[in-house]
Amino acid sequence: MGSITTTCAILLATAGSRMGTGMFCDEVDLIEINHCYDEKGHLVFEQLIFYDWSPSKSRYDVRDWRLIKDDVQMPRKDHRSGVYVAIWRDGRVLRKVLAKTVRETWTQYDPEVVEQAFLPKGDRQPLPKPPTLVPVGPKGASTLRR
């Protein structure tokens, strides 16, 4: 994933100074865009599921997931680097996730829940939590803490 790391570093270098509180940049092997429907065919929710490839299991393992709240969260291909980029506001920071591959699924079940049988939530390598602002010092000054 060397090219993705380079792309992330470039994006952080160019955007970090404008973001104020910063941008979190993560890499995964696969992003799944999942549209989950009920038995009557009504859309229940849409989510992004983030996976990493497990060579020992020869399968993708879920790392994390996020509900899609806005179309701006949808991964888009960066044709210069060849990777897919998903960006959204995650608390007080921007979260950027890069992946080489994206797949889109339409299901009547939640794939993330099914994947818990293969890798329980407690054993996953989730996306890092963004820092939060913690008040310190006089007049409500604050600083970022993890």
Secondary structure, DSSP 8 states (H G I E B T S, - for coil): -HHHHHHHHHHHHHHHHHHSS-EEEEEEEEEEEEEEE-TTS-EEEEEEEEEEEETTTTEEEEEEEEE--SGGGS-EEETTTTEEEEEEEETTEEEEEEEEEEEEEEESS-HHHHHTTTS-GGGS-------EEEE-SGGG-EEEE-
